[in-house]
Amino acid sequence: MRKVAAAKFKEQCLSMLDHLEPEGLVITKHGKPVARLLPIERESADLIGSLRSQVHVKGDVFSTGLKWEADD
């Protein structure tokens, strides 16, 4: 679990929230842990469509890319 000083967390809070990892973040003051920040567990339904316009398909997804001839 990543540790970060409270002052740094204060400066970069929004960015850290955007990039929060599943194991969370420990916030420290003078090197001692004072808080733990954990992401809220998301329902899998929330993830549907979350990568829309971020994933691009190249080529034919229904083809192996190999040409072959079948014998009768």
PQR file of N, CA, C, O and H, with PARSE charges and radii, in Angstrom:
ATOM      1  N   MET A   1       0.842  -1.166   0.000 -0.4000 1.5000
ATOM      2  CA  MET A   1       0.000   0.000   0.000 -0.0000 2.0000
ATOM      3  C   MET A   1       0.892   1.235   0.000  0.5500 1.7000
ATOM      4  O   MET A   1       1.839   1.337   0.779 -0.5500 1.4000
ATOM      5  N   ARG A   2       0.579   2.146  -0.865 -0.4000 1.5000
ATOM      6  CA  ARG A   2       1.380   3.358  -1.030 -0.0000 2.0000
ATOM      7  C   ARG A   2       1.125   4.343   0.110  0.5500 1.7000
ATOM      8  O   ARG A   2      -0.013   4.519   0.546 -0.5500 1.4000
ATOM      9  H   ARG A   2      -0.191   2.064  -1.498  0.4000 1.0000
ATOM     10  N   LYS A   3       2.185   4.977   0.584 -0.4000 1.5000
ATOM     11  CA  LYS A   3       2.065   6.002   1.629 -0.0000 2.0000
ATOM     12  C   LYS A   3       2.363   7.365   1.026  0.5500 1.7000
ATOM     13  O   LYS A   3       3.208   7.497   0.140 -0.5500 1.4000
ATOM     14  H   LYS A   3       3.109   4.834   0.230  0.4000 1.0000
ATOM     15  N   VAL A   4       1.655   8.375   1.520 -0.4000 1.5000
ATOM     16  CA  VAL A   4       1.874   9.738   1.031 -0.0000 2.0000
ATOM     17  C   VAL A   4       1.696  10.702   2.199  0.5500 1.7000
ATOM     18  O   VAL A   4       0.813  10.526   3.039 -0.5500 1.4000
ATOM     19  H   VAL A   4       0.968   8.267   2.239  0.4000 1.0000
ATOM     20  N   ALA A   5       2.544  11.717   2.235 -0.4000 1.5000
ATOM     21  CA  ALA A   5       2.453  12.730   3.286 -0.0000 2.0000
ATOM     22  C   ALA A   5       1.189  13.565   3.089  0.5500 1.7000
ATOM     23  O   ALA A   5       0.755  13.797   1.961 -0.5500 1.4000
ATOM     24  H   ALA A   5       3.261  11.859   1.552  0.4000 1.0000
ATOM     25  N   ALA A   6       0.606  14.015   4.203 -0.4000 1.5000
ATOM     26  CA  ALA A   6      -0.632  14.782   4.160 -0.0000 2.0000
ATOM     27  C   ALA A   6      -0.483  16.042   3.300  0.5500 1.7000
ATOM     28  O   ALA A   6      -1.402  16.394   2.561 -0.5500 1.4000
ATOM     29  H   ALA A   6       0.958  13.827   5.120  0.4000 1.0000
ATOM     30  N   ALA A   7       0.643  16.711   3.388 -0.4000 1.5000
ATOM     31  CA  ALA A   7       0.854  17.933   2.603 -0.0000 2.0000
ATOM     32  C   ALA A   7       0.833  17.626   1.101  0.5500 1.7000
ATOM     33  O   ALA A   7       0.241  18.370   0.318 -0.5500 1.4000
ATOM     34  H   ALA A   7       1.390  16.425   3.988  0.4000 1.0000
ATOM     35  N   LYS A   8       1.475  16.538   0.712 -0.4000 1.5000
ATOM     36  CA  LYS A   8       1.480  16.148  -0.701 -0.0000 2.0000
ATOM     37  C   LYS A   8       0.076  15.736  -1.135  0.5500 1.7000
ATOM     38  O   LYS A   8      -0.358  16.054  -2.242 -0.5500 1.4000
ATOM     39  H   LYS A   8       1.956  15.934   1.348  0.4000 1.0000
ATOM     40  N   PHE A   9      -0.636  15.019  -0.248 -0.4000 1.5000
ATOM     41  CA  PHE A   9      -2.002  14.620  -0.570 -0.0000 2.0000
ATOM     42  C   PHE A   9      -2.874  15.857  -0.776  0.5500 1.7000
ATOM     43  O   PHE A   9      -3.694  15.896  -1.693 -0.5500 1.4000
ATOM     44  H   PHE A   9      -0.283  14.760   0.651  0.4000 1.0000
ATOM     45  N   LYS A  10      -2.698  16.852   0.065 -0.4000 1.5000
ATOM     46  CA  LYS A  10      -3.475  18.097  -0.053 -0.0000 2.0000
ATOM     47  C   LYS A  10      -3.217  18.768  -1.405  0.5500 1.7000
ATOM     48  O   LYS A  10      -4.151  19.259  -2.038 -0.5500 1.4000
ATOM     49  H   LYS A  10      -2.031  16.821   0.810  0.4000 1.0000
ATOM     50  N   GLU A  11      -1.978  18.792  -1.846 -0.4000 1.5000
ATOM     51  CA  GLU A  11      -1.616  19.432  -3.118 -0.0000 2.0000
ATOM     52  C   GLU A  11      -2.149  18.666  -4.322  0.5500 1.7000
ATOM     53  O   GLU A  11      -2.576  19.270  -5.306 -0.5500 1.4000
ATOM     54  H   GLU A  11      -1.219  18.392  -1.332  0.4000 1.0000
ATOM     55  N   GLN A  12      -2.125  17.340  -4.248 -0.4000 1.5000
ATOM     56  CA  GLN A  12      -2.422  16.515  -5.418 -0.0000 2.0000
ATOM     57  C   GLN A  12      -3.663  15.638  -5.231  0.5500 1.7000
ATOM     58  O   GLN A  12      -3.795  14.607  -5.891 -0.5500 1.4000
ATOM     59  H   GLN A  12      -1.778  16.849  -3.449  0.4000 1.0000
ATOM     60  N   CYS A  13      -4.556  16.033  -4.352 -0.4000 1.5000
ATOM     61  CA  CYS A  13      -5.716  15.220  -3.990 -0.0000 2.0000
ATOM     62  C   CYS A  13      -6.538  14.763  -5.192  0.5500 1.7000
ATOM     63  O   CYS A  13      -6.800  13.568  -5.329 -0.5500 1.4000
ATOM     64  H   CYS A  13      -4.449  16.870  -3.815  0.4000 1.0000
ATOM     65  N   LEU A  14      -6.949  15.672  -6.059 -0.4000 1.5000
ATOM     66  CA  LEU A  14      -7.819  15.305  -7.177 -0.0000 2.0000
ATOM     67  C   LEU A  14      -7.136  14.332  -8.134  0.5500 1.7000
ATOM     68  O   LEU A  14      -7.758  13.384  -8.614 -0.5500 1.4000
ATOM     69  H   LEU A  14      -6.736  16.643  -5.948  0.4000 1.0000
ATOM     70  N   SER A  15      -5.883  14.564  -8.402 -0.4000 1.5000
ATOM     71  CA  SER A  15      -5.144  13.658  -9.274 -0.0000 2.0000
ATOM     72  C   SER A  15      -5.002  12.279  -8.638  0.5500 1.7000
ATOM     73  O   SER A  15      -5.148  11.264  -9.319 -0.5500 1.4000
ATOM     74  H   SER A  15      -5.377  15.334  -8.012  0.4000 1.0000
ATOM     75  N   MET A  16      -4.718  12.236  -7.341 -0.4000 1.5000
ATOM     76  CA  MET A  16      -4.582  10.960  -6.648 -0.0000 2.0000
ATOM     77  C   MET A  16      -5.900  10.199  -6.632  0.5500 1.7000
ATOM     78  O   MET A  16      -5.905   8.973  -6.748 -0.5500 1.4000
ATOM     79  H   MET A  16      -4.600  13.061  -6.787  0.4000 1.0000
ATOM     80  N   LEU A  17      -7.012  10.901  -6.490 -0.4000 1.5000
ATOM     81  CA  LEU A  17      -8.321  10.251  -6.516 -0.0000 2.0000
ATOM     82  C   LEU A  17      -8.598   9.644  -7.893  0.5500 1.7000
ATOM     83  O   LEU A  17      -9.188   8.569  -7.997 -0.5500 1.4000
ATOM     84  H   LEU A  17      -7.008  11.896  -6.396  0.4000 1.0000
ATOM     85  N   ASP A  18      -8.171  10.334  -8.938 -0.4000 1.5000
ATOM     86  CA  ASP A  18      -8.370   9.825 -10.296 -0.0000 2.0000
ATOM     87  C   ASP A  18      -7.552   8.571 -10.571  0.5500 1.7000
ATOM     88  O   ASP A  18      -7.938   7.753 -11.406 -0.5500 1.4000
ATOM     89  H   ASP A  18      -7.692  11.207  -8.854  0.4000 1.0000
ATOM     90  N   HIS A  19      -6.427   8.409  -9.880 -0.4000 1.5000
ATOM     91  CA  HIS A  19      -5.517   7.292 -10.136 -0.0000 2.0000
ATOM     92  C   HIS A  19      -5.408   6.363  -8.924  0.5500 1.7000
ATOM     93  O   HIS A  19      -4.393   5.685  -8.761 -0.5500 1.4000
ATOM     94  H   HIS A  19      -6.114   9.074  -9.201  0.4000 1.0000
ATOM     95  N   LEU A  20      -6.425   6.325  -8.084 -0.4000 1.5000
ATOM     96  CA  LEU A  20      -6.396   5.511  -6.878 -0.0000 2.0000
ATOM     97  C   LEU A  20      -6.403   4.021  -7.231  0.5500 1.7000
ATOM     98  O   LEU A  20      -7.266   3.554  -7.975 -0.5500 1.4000
ATOM     99  H   LEU A  20      -7.249   6.875  -8.217  0.4000 1.0000
ATOM    100  N   GLU A  21      -5.453   3.300  -6.701 -0.4000 1.5000
ATOM    101  CA  GLU A  21      -5.329   1.871  -6.962 -0.0000 2.0000
ATOM    102  C   GLU A  21      -6.220   1.096  -6.005  0.5500 1.7000
ATOM    103  O   GLU A  21      -6.594   1.617  -4.955 -0.5500 1.4000
ATOM    104  H   GLU A  21      -4.753   3.679  -6.097  0.4000 1.0000
ATOM    105  N   PRO A  22      -6.568  -0.144  -6.350 -0.5600 1.5000
ATOM    106  CA  PRO A  22      -7.493  -0.932  -5.528  0.2800 2.0000
ATOM    107  C   PRO A  22      -7.066  -1.095  -4.063  0.5500 1.7000
ATOM    108  O   PRO A  22      -7.919  -1.167  -3.179 -0.5500 1.4000
ATOM    109  N   GLU A  23      -5.761  -1.153  -3.800 -0.4000 1.5000
ATOM    110  CA  GLU A  23      -5.317  -1.328  -2.415 -0.0000 2.0000
ATOM    111  C   GLU A  23      -5.359  -0.026  -1.606  0.5500 1.7000
ATOM    112  O   GLU A  23      -5.180  -0.045  -0.388 -0.5500 1.4000
ATOM    113  H   GLU A  23      -5.068  -1.094  -4.518  0.4000 1.0000
ATOM    114  N   GLY A  24      -5.593   1.080  -2.271 -0.4000 1.5000
ATOM    115  CA  GLY A  24      -5.771   2.348  -1.567 -0.0000 2.0000
ATOM    116  C   GLY A  24      -4.484   3.101  -1.305  0.5500 1.7000
ATOM    117  O   GLY A  24      -3.464   2.892  -1.961 -0.5500 1.4000
ATOM    118  H   GLY A  24      -5.738   1.095  -3.260  0.4000 1.0000
ATOM    119  N   LEU A  25      -4.567   3.988  -0.318 -0.4000 1.5000
ATOM    120  CA  LEU A  25      -3.489   4.925  -0.037 -0.0000 2.0000
ATOM    121  C   LEU A  25      -3.476   5.208   1.460  0.5500 1.7000
ATOM    122  O   LEU A  25      -4.539   5.382   2.056 -0.5500 1.4000
ATOM    123  H   LEU A  25      -5.396   4.157   0.215  0.4000 1.0000
ATOM    124  N   VAL A  26      -2.297   5.258   2.083 -0.4000 1.5000
ATOM    125  CA  VAL A  26      -2.166   5.627   3.493 -0.0000 2.0000
ATOM    126  C   VAL A  26      -1.628   7.050   3.544  0.5500 1.7000
ATOM    127  O   VAL A  26      -0.611   7.366   2.927 -0.5500 1.4000
ATOM    128  H   VAL A  26      -1.433   5.117   1.598  0.4000 1.0000
ATOM    129  N   ILE A  27      -2.322   7.900   4.285 -0.4000 1.5000
ATOM    130  CA  ILE A  27      -1.908   9.299   4.426 -0.0000 2.0000
ATOM    131  C   ILE A  27      -1.201   9.443   5.771  0.5500 1.7000
ATOM    132  O   ILE A  27      -1.699   9.000   6.806 -0.5500 1.4000
ATOM    133  H   ILE A  27      -3.148   7.644   4.786  0.4000 1.0000
ATOM    134  N   THR A  28      -0.024  10.076   5.728 -0.4000 1.5000
ATOM    135  CA  THR A  28       0.790  10.199   6.937 -0.0000 2.0000
ATOM    136  C   THR A  28       1.003  11.651   7.329  0.5500 1.7000
ATOM    137  O   THR A  28       0.957  12.555   6.495 -0.5500 1.4000
ATOM    138  H   THR A  28       0.381  10.436   4.887  0.4000 1.0000
ATOM    139  N   LYS A  29       1.237  11.849   8.618 -0.4000 1.5000
ATOM    140  CA  LYS A  29       1.687  13.147   9.147 -0.0000 2.0000
ATOM    141  C   LYS A  29       2.935  12.862   9.963  0.5500 1.7000
ATOM    142  O   LYS A  29       2.919  12.035  10.874 -0.5500 1.4000
ATOM    143  H   LYS A  29       1.274  11.114   9.295  0.4000 1.0000
ATOM    144  N   HIS A  30       3.997  13.542   9.635 -0.4000 1.5000
ATOM    145  CA  HIS A  30       5.287  13.360  10.308 -0.0000 2.0000
ATOM    146  C   HIS A  30       5.710  11.894  10.288  0.5500 1.7000
ATOM    147  O   HIS A  30       6.304  11.394  11.244 -0.5500 1.4000
ATOM    148  H   HIS A  30       4.010  14.215   8.895  0.4000 1.0000
ATOM    149  N   GLY A  31       5.394  11.206   9.174 -0.4000 1.5000
ATOM    150  CA  GLY A  31       5.809   9.820   8.996 -0.0000 2.0000
ATOM    151  C   GLY A  31       4.917   8.786   9.661  0.5500 1.7000
ATOM    152  O   GLY A  31       5.167   7.588   9.535 -0.5500 1.4000
ATOM    153  H   GLY A  31       4.912  11.612   8.398  0.4000 1.0000
ATOM    154  N   LYS A  32       3.871   9.228  10.374 -0.4000 1.5000
ATOM    155  CA  LYS A  32       2.975   8.286  11.057 -0.0000 2.0000
ATOM    156  C   LYS A  32       1.630   8.229  10.343  0.5500 1.7000
ATOM    157  O   LYS A  32       1.061   9.270  10.016 -0.5500 1.4000
ATOM    158  H   LYS A  32       3.668  10.202  10.477  0.4000 1.0000
ATOM    159  N   PRO A  33       1.116   7.026  10.096 -0.5600 1.5000
ATOM    160  CA  PRO A  33      -0.174   6.892   9.418  0.2800 2.0000
ATOM    161  C   PRO A  33      -1.305   7.550  10.214  0.5500 1.7000
ATOM    162  O   PRO A  33      -1.422   7.352  11.423 -0.5500 1.4000
ATOM    163  N   VAL A  34      -2.136   8.335   9.519 -0.4000 1.5000
ATOM    164  CA  VAL A  34      -3.282   8.975  10.174 -0.0000 2.0000
ATOM    165  C   VAL A  34      -4.600   8.622   9.495  0.5500 1.7000
ATOM    166  O   VAL A  34      -5.664   8.760  10.098 -0.5500 1.4000
ATOM    167  H   VAL A  34      -2.041   8.495   8.536  0.4000 1.0000
ATOM    168  N   ALA A  35      -4.537   8.168   8.245 -0.4000 1.5000
ATOM    169  CA  ALA A  35      -5.770   7.829   7.528 -0.0000 2.0000
ATOM    170  C   ALA A  35      -5.467   6.869   6.396  0.5500 1.7000
ATOM    171  O   ALA A  35      -4.349   6.809   5.884 -0.5500 1.4000
ATOM    172  H   ALA A  35      -3.672   8.056   7.755  0.4000 1.0000
ATOM    173  N   ARG A  36      -6.500   6.114   6.016 -0.4000 1.5000
ATOM    174  CA  ARG A  36      -6.377   5.227   4.863 -0.0000 2.0000
ATOM    175  C   ARG A  36      -7.502   5.578   3.902  0.5500 1.7000
ATOM    176  O   ARG A  36      -8.666   5.660   4.295 -0.5500 1.4000
ATOM    177  H   ARG A  36      -7.408   6.163   6.432  0.4000 1.0000
ATOM    178  N   LEU A  37      -7.148   5.783   2.653 -0.4000 1.5000
ATOM    179  CA  LEU A  37      -8.111   6.109   1.610 -0.0000 2.0000
ATOM    180  C   LEU A  37      -8.277   4.885   0.721  0.5500 1.7000
ATOM    181  O   LEU A  37      -7.315   4.411   0.117 -0.5500 1.4000
ATOM    182  H   LEU A  37      -6.202   5.716   2.334  0.4000 1.0000
ATOM    183  N   LEU A  38      -9.518   4.371   0.644 -0.4000 1.5000
ATOM    184  CA  LEU A  38      -9.813   3.190  -0.164 -0.0000 2.0000
ATOM    185  C   LEU A  38     -10.867   3.532  -1.203  0.5500 1.7000
ATOM    186  O   LEU A  38     -11.774   4.319  -0.931 -0.5500 1.4000
ATOM    187  H   LEU A  38     -10.299   4.756   1.135  0.4000 1.0000
ATOM    188  N   PRO A  39     -10.756   2.953  -2.381 -0.5600 1.5000
ATOM    189  CA  PRO A  39     -11.785   3.199  -3.398  0.2800 2.0000
ATOM    190  C   PRO A  39     -13.078   2.466  -3.022  0.5500 1.7000
ATOM    191  O   PRO A  39     -13.043   1.417  -2.379 -0.5500 1.4000
ATOM    192  N   ILE A  40     -14.195   3.023  -3.423 -0.4000 1.5000
ATOM    193  CA  ILE A  40     -15.481   2.365  -3.216 -0.0000 2.0000
ATOM    194  C   ILE A  40     -15.569   1.223  -4.218  0.5500 1.7000
ATOM    195  O   ILE A  40     -15.220   1.381  -5.388 -0.5500 1.4000
ATOM    196  H   ILE A  40     -14.223   3.876  -3.945  0.4000 1.0000
ATOM    197  N   GLU A  41     -16.040   0.071  -3.746 -0.4000 1.5000
ATOM    198  CA  GLU A  41     -16.203  -1.059  -4.651 -0.0000 2.0000
ATOM    199  C   GLU A  41     -17.325  -0.743  -5.617  0.5500 1.7000
ATOM    200  O   GLU A  41     -18.397  -0.285  -5.220 -0.5500 1.4000
ATOM    201  H   GLU A  41     -16.323  -0.057  -2.796  0.4000 1.0000
ATOM    202  N   ARG A  42     -17.068  -0.993  -6.884 -0.4000 1.5000
ATOM    203  CA  ARG A  42     -18.046  -0.681  -7.926 -0.0000 2.0000
ATOM    204  C   ARG A  42     -18.758  -1.940  -8.359  0.5500 1.7000
ATOM    205  O   ARG A  42     -18.169  -3.018  -8.432 -0.5500 1.4000
ATOM    206  H   ARG A  42     -16.197  -1.365  -7.207  0.4000 1.0000
ATOM    207  N   GLU A  43     -20.019  -1.785  -8.640 -0.4000 1.5000
ATOM    208  CA  GLU A  43     -20.773  -2.894  -9.193 -0.0000 2.0000
ATOM    209  C   GLU A  43     -20.251  -3.169 -10.601  0.5500 1.7000
ATOM    210  O   GLU A  43     -19.862  -2.237 -11.306 -0.5500 1.4000
ATOM    211  H   GLU A  43     -20.497  -0.909  -8.580  0.4000 1.0000
ATOM    212  N   SER A  44     -20.237  -4.410 -11.012 -0.4000 1.5000
ATOM    213  CA  SER A  44     -19.738  -4.733 -12.341 -0.0000 2.0000
ATOM    214  C   SER A  44     -20.576  -4.058 -13.422  0.5500 1.7000
ATOM    215  O   SER A  44     -20.065  -3.783 -14.508 -0.5500 1.4000
ATOM    216  H   SER A  44     -20.553  -5.166 -10.440  0.4000 1.0000
ATOM    217  N   ALA A  45     -21.857  -3.784 -13.147 -0.4000 1.5000
ATOM    218  CA  ALA A  45     -22.704  -3.107 -14.136 -0.0000 2.0000
ATOM    219  C   ALA A  45     -22.202  -1.691 -14.415  0.5500 1.7000
ATOM    220  O   ALA A  45     -22.413  -1.167 -15.509 -0.5500 1.4000
ATOM    221  H   ALA A  45     -22.272  -4.007 -12.265  0.4000 1.0000
ATOM    222  N   ASP A  46     -21.543  -1.068 -13.444 -0.4000 1.5000
ATOM    223  CA  ASP A  46     -20.985   0.271 -13.643 -0.0000 2.0000
ATOM    224  C   ASP A  46     -19.855   0.250 -14.665  0.5500 1.7000
ATOM    225  O   ASP A  46     -19.570   1.266 -15.299 -0.5500 1.4000
ATOM    226  H   ASP A  46     -21.371  -1.493 -12.555  0.4000 1.0000
ATOM    227  N   LEU A  47     -19.219  -0.888 -14.824 -0.4000 1.5000
ATOM    228  CA  LEU A  47     -18.072  -0.986 -15.728 -0.0000 2.0000
ATOM    229  C   LEU A  47     -18.485  -1.153 -17.186  0.5500 1.7000
ATOM    230  O   LEU A  47     -17.696  -0.890 -18.093 -0.5500 1.4000
ATOM    231  H   LEU A  47     -19.450  -1.713 -14.309  0.4000 1.0000
ATOM    232  N   ILE A  48     -19.728  -1.591 -17.410 -0.4000 1.5000
ATOM    233  CA  ILE A  48     -20.183  -1.799 -18.781 -0.0000 2.0000
ATOM    234  C   ILE A  48     -20.193  -0.458 -19.516  0.5500 1.7000
ATOM    235  O   ILE A  48     -20.831   0.500 -19.078 -0.5500 1.4000
ATOM    236  H   ILE A  48     -20.370  -1.804 -16.673  0.4000 1.0000
ATOM    237  N   GLY A  49     -19.490  -0.408 -20.613 -0.4000 1.5000
ATOM    238  CA  GLY A  49     -19.410   0.816 -21.409 -0.0000 2.0000
ATOM    239  C   GLY A  49     -18.390   1.827 -20.910  0.5500 1.7000
ATOM    240  O   GLY A  49     -18.237   2.889 -21.512 -0.5500 1.4000
ATOM    241  H   GLY A  49     -18.972  -1.185 -20.968  0.4000 1.0000
ATOM    242  N   SER A  50     -17.689   1.521 -19.823 -0.4000 1.5000
ATOM    243  CA  SER A  50     -16.748   2.495 -19.266 -0.0000 2.0000
ATOM    244  C   SER A  50     -15.541   2.739 -20.169  0.5500 1.7000
ATOM    245  O   SER A  50     -14.867   3.759 -20.032 -0.5500 1.4000
ATOM    246  H   SER A  50     -17.813   0.657 -19.334  0.4000 1.0000
ATOM    247  N   LEU A  51     -15.260   1.813 -21.091 -0.4000 1.5000
ATOM    248  CA  LEU A  51     -14.123   1.985 -22.002 -0.0000 2.0000
ATOM    249  C   LEU A  51     -14.560   2.417 -23.396  0.5500 1.7000
ATOM    250  O   LEU A  51     -13.756   2.432 -24.328 -0.5500 1.4000
ATOM    251  H   LEU A  51     -15.807   0.983 -21.202  0.4000 1.0000
ATOM    252  N   ARG A  52     -15.848   2.772 -23.537 -0.4000 1.5000
ATOM    253  CA  ARG A  52     -16.339   3.226 -24.841 -0.0000 2.0000
ATOM    254  C   ARG A  52     -15.478   4.389 -25.326  0.5500 1.7000
ATOM    255  O   ARG A  52     -15.131   5.276 -24.546 -0.5500 1.4000
ATOM    256  H   ARG A  52     -16.501   2.760 -22.780  0.4000 1.0000
ATOM    257  N   SER A  53     -15.145   4.384 -26.566 -0.4000 1.5000
ATOM    258  CA  SER A  53     -14.311   5.374 -27.259 -0.0000 2.0000
ATOM    259  C   SER A  53     -12.847   5.334 -26.816  0.5500 1.7000
ATOM    260  O   SER A  53     -12.054   6.177 -27.235 -0.5500 1.4000
ATOM    261  H   SER A  53     -15.426   3.663 -27.199  0.4000 1.0000
ATOM    262  N   GLN A  54     -12.482   4.363 -25.974 -0.4000 1.5000
ATOM    263  CA  GLN A  54     -11.082   4.208 -25.591 -0.0000 2.0000
ATOM    264  C   GLN A  54     -10.474   2.953 -26.205  0.5500 1.7000
ATOM    265  O   GLN A  54      -9.251   2.822 -26.260 -0.5500 1.4000
ATOM    266  H   GLN A  54     -13.126   3.679 -25.634  0.4000 1.0000
ATOM    267  N   VAL A  55     -11.312   2.031 -26.667 -0.4000 1.5000
ATOM    268  CA  VAL A  55     -10.847   0.794 -27.283 -0.0000 2.0000
ATOM    269  C   VAL A  55     -11.176   0.847 -28.766  0.5500 1.7000
ATOM    270  O   VAL A  55     -12.312   1.130 -29.145 -0.5500 1.4000
ATOM    271  H   VAL A  55     -12.305   2.137 -26.622  0.4000 1.0000
ATOM    272  N   HIS A  56     -10.197   0.578 -29.592 -0.4000 1.5000
ATOM    273  CA  HIS A  56     -10.389   0.616 -31.036 -0.0000 2.0000
ATOM    274  C   HIS A  56     -10.020  -0.752 -31.617  0.5500 1.7000
ATOM    275  O   HIS A  56      -8.965  -1.301 -31.301 -0.5500 1.4000
ATOM    276  H   HIS A  56      -9.274   0.348 -29.284  0.4000 1.0000
ATOM    277  N   VAL A  57     -10.885  -1.291 -32.459 -0.4000 1.5000
ATOM    278  CA  VAL A  57     -10.659  -2.593 -33.082 -0.0000 2.0000
ATOM    279  C   VAL A  57     -10.016  -2.384 -34.439  0.5500 1.7000
ATOM    280  O   VAL A  57     -10.489  -1.581 -35.243 -0.5500 1.4000
ATOM    281  H   VAL A  57     -11.742  -0.844 -32.717  0.4000 1.0000
ATOM    282  N   LYS A  58      -8.940  -3.106 -34.691 -0.4000 1.5000
ATOM    283  CA  LYS A  58      -8.264  -3.047 -35.987 -0.0000 2.0000
ATOM    284  C   LYS A  58      -8.508  -4.363 -36.700  0.5500 1.7000
ATOM    285  O   LYS A  58      -8.323  -5.431 -36.117 -0.5500 1.4000
ATOM    286  H   LYS A  58      -8.556  -3.759 -34.038  0.4000 1.0000
ATOM    287  N   GLY A  59      -8.916  -4.296 -37.932 -0.4000 1.5000
ATOM    288  CA  GLY A  59      -9.106  -5.510 -38.720 -0.0000 2.0000
ATOM    289  C   GLY A  59     -10.422  -6.197 -38.417  0.5500 1.7000
ATOM    290  O   GLY A  59     -11.310  -5.637 -37.774 -0.5500 1.4000
ATOM    291  H   GLY A  59      -9.066  -3.428 -38.406  0.4000 1.0000
ATOM    292  N   ASP A  60     -10.524  -7.429 -38.899 -0.4000 1.5000
ATOM    293  CA  ASP A  60     -11.734  -8.230 -38.758 -0.0000 2.0000
ATOM    294  C   ASP A  60     -11.623  -9.090 -37.504  0.5500 1.7000
ATOM    295  O   ASP A  60     -10.778  -9.983 -37.445 -0.5500 1.4000
ATOM    296  H   ASP A  60      -9.803  -7.884 -39.422  0.4000 1.0000
ATOM    297  N   VAL A  61     -12.457  -8.835 -36.506 -0.4000 1.5000
ATOM    298  CA  VAL A  61     -12.375  -9.582 -35.255 -0.0000 2.0000
ATOM    299  C   VAL A  61     -12.906 -11.008 -35.393  0.5500 1.7000
ATOM    300  O   VAL A  61     -12.721 -11.825 -34.491 -0.5500 1.4000
ATOM    301  H   VAL A  61     -13.143  -8.109 -36.554  0.4000 1.0000
ATOM    302  N   PHE A  62     -13.566 -11.314 -36.513 -0.4000 1.5000
ATOM    303  CA  PHE A  62     -14.104 -12.648 -36.736 -0.0000 2.0000
ATOM    304  C   PHE A  62     -13.197 -13.505 -37.607  0.5500 1.7000
ATOM    305  O   PHE A  62     -13.612 -14.576 -38.050 -0.5500 1.4000
ATOM    306  H   PHE A  62     -13.717 -10.650 -37.245  0.4000 1.0000
ATOM    307  N   SER A  63     -11.985 -13.067 -37.859 -0.4000 1.5000
ATOM    308  CA  SER A  63     -11.064 -13.790 -38.721 -0.0000 2.0000
ATOM    309  C   SER A  63      -9.781 -14.101 -37.958  0.5500 1.7000
ATOM    310  O   SER A  63      -9.382 -13.360 -37.060 -0.5500 1.4000
ATOM    311  H   SER A  63     -11.649 -12.197 -37.499  0.4000 1.0000
ATOM    312  N   THR A  64      -9.142 -15.212 -38.331 -0.4000 1.5000
ATOM    313  CA  THR A  64      -7.847 -15.557 -37.739 -0.0000 2.0000
ATOM    314  C   THR A  64      -6.708 -14.859 -38.471  0.5500 1.7000
ATOM    315  O   THR A  64      -5.570 -14.823 -38.003 -0.5500 1.4000
ATOM    316  H   THR A  64      -9.466 -15.814 -39.061  0.4000 1.0000
ATOM    317  N   GLY A  65      -7.050 -14.302 -39.640 -0.4000 1.5000
ATOM    318  CA  GLY A  65      -6.025 -13.665 -40.442 -0.0000 2.0000
ATOM    319  C   GLY A  65      -5.336 -14.626 -41.390  0.5500 1.7000
ATOM    320  O   GLY A  65      -4.497 -14.213 -42.191 -0.5500 1.4000
ATOM    321  H   GLY A  65      -7.975 -14.331 -40.020  0.4000 1.0000
ATOM    322  N   LEU A  66      -5.679 -15.906 -41.310 -0.4000 1.5000
ATOM    323  CA  LEU A  66      -5.084 -16.919 -42.178 -0.0000 2.0000
ATOM    324  C   LEU A  66      -6.081 -17.314 -43.254  0.5500 1.7000
ATOM    325  O   LEU A  66      -7.282 -17.400 -43.000 -0.5500 1.4000
ATOM    326  H   LEU A  66      -6.360 -16.242 -40.660  0.4000 1.0000
ATOM    327  N   LYS A  67      -5.571 -17.556 -44.466 -0.4000 1.5000
ATOM    328  CA  LYS A  67      -6.420 -18.036 -45.551 -0.0000 2.0000
ATOM    329  C   LYS A  67      -6.195 -19.528 -45.703  0.5500 1.7000
ATOM    330  O   LYS A  67      -5.055 -19.991 -45.669 -0.5500 1.4000
ATOM    331  H   LYS A  67      -4.595 -17.486 -44.673  0.4000 1.0000
ATOM    332  N   TRP A  68      -7.259 -20.280 -45.868 -0.4000 1.5000
ATOM    333  CA  TRP A  68      -7.135 -21.709 -46.041 -0.0000 2.0000
ATOM    334  C   TRP A  68      -8.245 -22.222 -46.951  0.5500 1.7000
ATOM    335  O   TRP A  68      -9.305 -21.612 -47.094 -0.5500 1.4000
ATOM    336  H   TRP A  68      -8.185 -19.904 -45.896  0.4000 1.0000
ATOM    337  N   GLU A  69      -7.961 -23.345 -47.546 -0.4000 1.5000
ATOM    338  CA  GLU A  69      -8.932 -23.975 -48.443 -0.0000 2.0000
ATOM    339  C   GLU A  69      -9.330 -25.321 -47.860  0.5500 1.7000
ATOM    340  O   GLU A  69      -8.485 -26.114 -47.445 -0.5500 1.4000
ATOM    341  H   GLU A  69      -7.100 -23.840 -47.430  0.4000 1.0000
ATOM    342  N   ALA A  70     -10.625 -25.559 -47.840 -0.4000 1.5000
ATOM    343  CA  ALA A  70     -11.120 -26.841 -47.315 -0.0000 2.0000
ATOM    344  C   ALA A  70     -11.274 -27.825 -48.487  0.5500 1.7000
ATOM    345  O   ALA A  70     -11.786 -27.467 -49.548 -0.5500 1.4000
ATOM    346  H   ALA A  70     -11.312 -24.915 -48.177  0.4000 1.0000
ATOM    347  N   ASP A  71     -10.824 -29.063 -48.274 -0.4000 1.5000
ATOM    348  CA  ASP A  71     -11.008 -30.127 -49.274 -0.0000 2.0000
ATOM    349  C   ASP A  71     -12.366 -30.762 -49.068  0.5500 1.7000
ATOM    350  O   ASP A  71     -12.853 -30.906 -47.946 -0.5500 1.4000
ATOM    351  H   ASP A  71     -10.409 -29.354 -47.412  0.4000 1.0000
ATOM    352  N   ASP A  72     -12.978 -31.147 -50.220 -0.4000 1.5000
ATOM    353  CA  ASP A  72     -14.301 -31.811 -50.136 -0.0000 2.0000
ATOM    354  C   ASP A  72     -14.142 -33.258 -49.813  0.5500 1.7000
ATOM    355  O   ASP A  72     -15.134 -33.978 -49.701 -0.5500 1.4000
ATOM    356  H   ASP A  72     -12.582 -31.031 -51.131  0.4000 1.0000
TER
END
